[in-house]
Amino acid sequence: MQRLFEFIAHNRLLASGAVLAAALVAFYEIRERIQAFAGLSAMQAVRLMNQGALVIDLRGKESYDAGHIGDARNVPVAELESQAESLKKWRDKNVITYADGGASGANGARALMKLGFTKVFNLQGGLDAWVKDNLPLAKSSQGAKGSQK
């Protein structure tokens, strides 16, 4: 142990670099685990949608109107708790959440799990991954509401 402290004292730059590299690896791993909560690829999401899964777009109304996944229902993250009652028939059915990236969708999936939903999934990479896989988007007219299931 004494030799370790002696090495660090003589090689401060090298020791600092090692600590920084370890911190970056830890940050990256934590971020990946947060985004991967109950994660589904776009193709897995399509399979669940074909089986009747509810898709929830967690973005704001303007973003939703600009482009969303097919029959997705627009429920901004801030309104999840207040709209949980209207979603109660989906508590034991498949629900897929997404936002622009993966982190907000994962947070929405966690919130739904806390509200008693049992089969909640997050679209990994969010709408960005959906578009990257060349999957179609639907657009809403200004006055139209999201699909109500």
N, C-alpha and C positions, 0 to 999 in steps of 0.2 A: 504494500500500500504506500509505503514511503517513497518507493521508486516511481510510482504513478504520479504522485504530487511533484516529484522532482522533474519528471518528464514534462508535465503540464507547465511548470514554471519556466522551463527552458524552451518550450515550443508553444507559446501562447497562441500564435496564429493558427497552427495546425489543430490544436485542441478546440479553438473557437470554431473552426470550420467543421470539425466533427460534430460538435454540439448543434450547430446550425443545420447540418445535413440531417441529423436525427430529428430535429424539430420539424423540418419540412416533410420528412417521411411520415411522421405522426399526424401532421395536419392533413396531408393528402389522404391517408388511410381513414381518418375520422370523417372527412368530407365525403369520401366514396361510400362509407357505411350509411351515412345520413341519407344520401341520394338513392341508395339501393334498397331502402325499406320496402318490403313486399313488392319488389320491382318485377315488371313484365317487359319483355321486348315488344316492339310494335307488332310483330307477327303473332305473338301470344295474345296480345290485346285484341287483335282482329278475331282470333279464334273464340275468345270469350264473348266478344260483341256478337258474333254469329250465334252464340248460345243464349243470347238475350241479356247480357250484362248491361247495367246502367253505367253510362260514362258521364263523369262530372268534370266540367271545365271550371277550374278555380280562378281564372283570370277575371279581370274587370269586363264590364259590358262592352266597351269600345273594342277591346282586343278580341272578345268573343265574336262580335259582329264582323270584324275584319277577316276572320277565318277560324273555323273550329272543326273538330272531328264530327263527322256525320250527324248522328242523333244525340250529340252531347247536350247535357243540361247545364246551363250556366248558373253556378252557385259560387260566388266569390268566397274566398277563404274566410273573410270576416263575417259572412252570413251563414256559415255551416251550422253553428249551434242553433240559430234562430229558425233555420229551415229543416232541422233534423226531424221534426214532427211530420212534415210533408214527405219526407223520404223514408218513413218508418216501414213501409211495405218492402223495402229493399234490405232490411237489417240482416236477413239470412240468405241473401242472394249476392251474386257477384257484382261488385262495384269497382270501377276503374277511375282513378283520379289523375288529372294532369294539369300542368301549367306550362309556361314557356320552357323552363328547364326542369330538372329532376327534383331539386330541393323543395320547392313549394308544393309540388304534388305529393312528395313523401310526408311533408308536414300535414297536408290535408288528409292523407290516408291515416296518419296517426290520430288526428282529431276525430275522424269517423270511428276508429276503433275504440276510442275513449267514450264515444256516444253509444256504444253497444252494437255497432256493425261488425259482423263476424268474418266476412269474405271481402276484404278491401285490398285492392292492389294499386300500385303506382306505375304509371307509364315511365319507364326509365328514359331519361333524357327529355321527357316532356314533348311538347309540340315540335320542338326543334328536331328531335329524333324521328318523329312521325314524318315531317317534311323531308328530312334527309333520306328516308327510305322511300321517297316518291309516292307516298300514300295521299289520297285525295283530302281536300278541305272543303267544307261547306261555308257559304257566306250568308249572313243574315241581312235582310233589309232593315233599315233604320228603326222602324216601328215594330218589327216582328219580335216575338218572344222565342226563347229557346224551346226545344222540343220538350213537351211535358209527358212523361210516361206514368 
